[in-house]
Structures are given as C-alpha cells and as structure tokens.
Amino acid sequence: MLDALTVATAVAALALAAWCGWAAFRDQPTKDWHFIGMAVVSLLAAVQLVVGIVQLARGEKAEQGTTIFVAYLLGAFACVPAVAFMSLAERTRWGSVTVAAGGVVLAVLEVRLYDIWGG
C-alpha cells in the first residue's frame, strides 16, 4: 500500500467528519458543499482500492491475509457513499451526524488497512 495515500485518505475523512460534525452542532443538515467533500473522500478511497488491487495482482501480499485486506478495502470504499445516501434520506442534523460518524469510521478503517498490509 502507499502510505501517503492511506494518510491522505484518513486525514481527509477526519476533516470531513469535523466539518459535518460542526454542521450538526449548528443544527444543519448536509448541504451541497458537504457532498462535494464526500465525493473527494470517496475518490481517494476509490484510488486506494485500485492501488490495492493492482498491488495484489502484481504478486505482493498483505501480511495478515489477502481476503481480509480486500474486505477492508471494499468496506473503506463503500463507507462514505453509504453514509451519503443515508444523509440524503435524513435531511436534519442527524444526516450530518451520520456523515461525521462515517468519516471517523473510514479513518479507523485506514489505520486497520495499514496494519493488515504490514505497516
């Protein structure tokens, strides 16, 4: 895995979580700008998914197993889009809370991916 990409994705996810957490604190739902932020974080997770699969295809191995590594990659990729759809369904401050929680979850998944790969 690319350490810089993992760190960038985790930091972007935490920034999204703080931003949406601030919106929730101000009793606001997610807005268009939040969805642009979610798209950026999702793009980073998609790049990480592609990089991880390419590295596996080149013959590199995850230290703790390929299956769990791919499962975490897919979970990290799906995390932010899932909470984005949930926040669309809940157009109150709780939609912002959901996205903030999803950002924290993605950051934790990134740390775990780093550990699984052998960091």
C-alpha positions as CSV (number, residue, x, y, z in Angstrom):
1,M,0.0,0.0,0.0
2,L,1.0,3.6,-0.5
3,D,1.5,5.1,3.0
4,A,0.9,8.6,1.7
5,L,-2.4,7.7,0.1
6,T,-3.5,6.0,3.3
7,V,-2.6,9.0,5.4
8,A,-4.2,11.4,2.9
9,T,-7.5,9.4,2.9
10,A,-7.6,9.2,6.7
11,V,-6.9,12.9,7.1
12,A,-9.5,13.8,4.5
13,A,-12.0,11.5,6.2
14,L,-11.3,13.2,9.6
15,A,-11.6,16.6,8.1
16,L,-15.0,15.6,6.6
17,A,-16.1,14.3,10.0
18,A,-15.1,17.5,11.7
19,W,-16.9,19.6,9.0
20,C,-20.1,17.6,9.2
21,G,-19.8,17.4,13.0
22,W,-19.7,21.3,13.0
23,A,-22.8,21.4,10.8
24,A,-24.6,19.0,13.2
25,F,-23.6,21.2,16.1
26,R,-25.2,24.1,14.4
27,D,-28.3,22.0,13.8
28,Q,-27.9,21.9,10.0
29,P,-28.4,19.1,7.5
30,T,-25.7,18.1,4.9
31,K,-25.6,20.6,2.1
32,D,-24.1,20.6,-1.4
33,W,-20.7,21.5,-0.2
34,H,-20.7,18.6,2.2
35,F,-21.5,16.3,-0.8
36,I,-18.5,17.7,-2.7
37,G,-16.3,16.9,0.3
38,M,-17.8,13.4,0.4
39,A,-17.0,13.0,-3.3
40,V,-13.4,13.9,-2.7
41,V,-13.0,11.5,0.1
42,S,-14.8,8.8,-1.9
43,L,-12.4,9.4,-4.8
44,L,-9.4,8.9,-2.5
45,A,-10.9,5.7,-1.3
46,A,-11.5,4.5,-4.9
47,V,-7.9,5.3,-5.8
48,Q,-6.8,3.3,-2.8
49,L,-9.0,0.4,-3.9
50,V,-7.4,0.4,-7.3
51,V,-3.9,0.7,-6.0
52,G,-4.5,-2.2,-3.5
53,I,-5.9,-4.5,-6.2
54,V,-3.1,-3.7,-8.6
55,Q,-0.5,-4.5,-5.9
56,L,-2.2,-7.8,-5.2
57,A,-2.3,-8.5,-8.9
58,R,1.4,-7.8,-9.1
59,G,2.0,-10.6,-6.6
60,E,2.5,-8.5,-3.4
61,K,0.9,-10.0,-0.3
62,A,-0.8,-8.5,2.7
63,E,0.9,-9.5,5.9
64,Q,-2.4,-10.6,7.6
65,G,-4.1,-12.2,4.6
66,T,-5.4,-11.2,1.2
67,T,-9.1,-11.9,2.0
68,I,-9.3,-9.6,5.0
69,F,-7.3,-7.0,3.1
70,V,-9.7,-7.0,0.2
71,A,-12.7,-7.0,2.6
72,Y,-11.3,-3.9,4.4
73,L,-10.6,-2.2,1.0
74,L,-14.1,-2.7,-0.1
75,G,-15.5,-1.5,3.2
76,A,-13.4,1.6,3.1
77,F,-14.6,2.2,-0.5
78,A,-18.2,1.8,0.4
79,C,-18.2,3.7,3.7
80,V,-18.7,7.3,2.6
81,P,-21.1,6.7,-0.3
82,A,-23.3,4.7,2.2
83,V,-23.5,7.5,4.7
84,A,-24.0,10.0,1.9
85,F,-27.2,8.1,0.9
86,M,-28.3,7.9,4.5
87,S,-27.8,11.6,4.9
88,L,-29.9,12.3,1.9
89,A,-32.7,10.3,3.5
90,E,-32.4,12.1,6.8
91,R,-32.4,15.8,5.9
92,T,-31.9,17.0,9.5
93,R,-28.9,17.5,11.7
94,W,-28.8,13.7,12.1
95,G,-27.8,13.4,8.5
96,S,-24.7,15.5,9.3
97,V,-24.1,13.3,12.4
98,T,-24.2,10.2,10.2
99,V,-21.6,11.6,7.8
100,A,-19.4,12.7,10.6
101,A,-19.6,9.2,12.1
102,G,-18.8,7.7,8.7
103,G,-15.7,9.9,8.4
104,V,-14.4,8.6,11.7
105,V,-15.2,5.0,10.7
106,L,-13.2,5.5,7.4
107,A,-10.2,6.9,9.3
108,V,-10.2,3.8,11.6
109,L,-10.5,1.5,8.5
110,E,-7.5,3.3,7.0
111,V,-5.4,2.6,10.2
112,R,-6.6,-1.0,10.1
113,L,-5.7,-1.3,6.4
114,Y,-2.2,-0.1,7.2
115,D,-1.9,-2.7,9.9
116,I,-3.2,-5.5,7.7
117,W,-0.8,-4.7,4.9
118,G,2.1,-4.9,7.3
119,G,2.8,-1.3,8.3
